[in-house]
Amino acid sequence: MTTIPSARARLSAYMAHKSDADQAEFERRVDAVVAEATETLRARVAELEKDAAFLRALEAAGVDNWEGYDDACEIASGS
């Protein structure tokens, strides 16, 4: 089985010919970008989990029997 190198490993290999200081700065920048992206994704996942919990509560309360439910479904589906 062939292992596909991670983006970080490929970029580190590319930077290997640079000075140690350049490589350290490069790795610091990569780590910062990864940390920012990770935080953004965690926040989005938390938001989606909150929305999903609210939708489950609506379904448990019988939202599908409420007036306007079919209209909301059409709006959500883009119809």
Buried (B, 14 or more C-beta within 10 A) or exposed (E): EEEEEEEEEEBBEEBEEEEEEEBEEBBEEBEEEEEEEEEEEEEEEEEEEEEEEEEEEEEEEEEEEEEEEEEEEEEEEEE
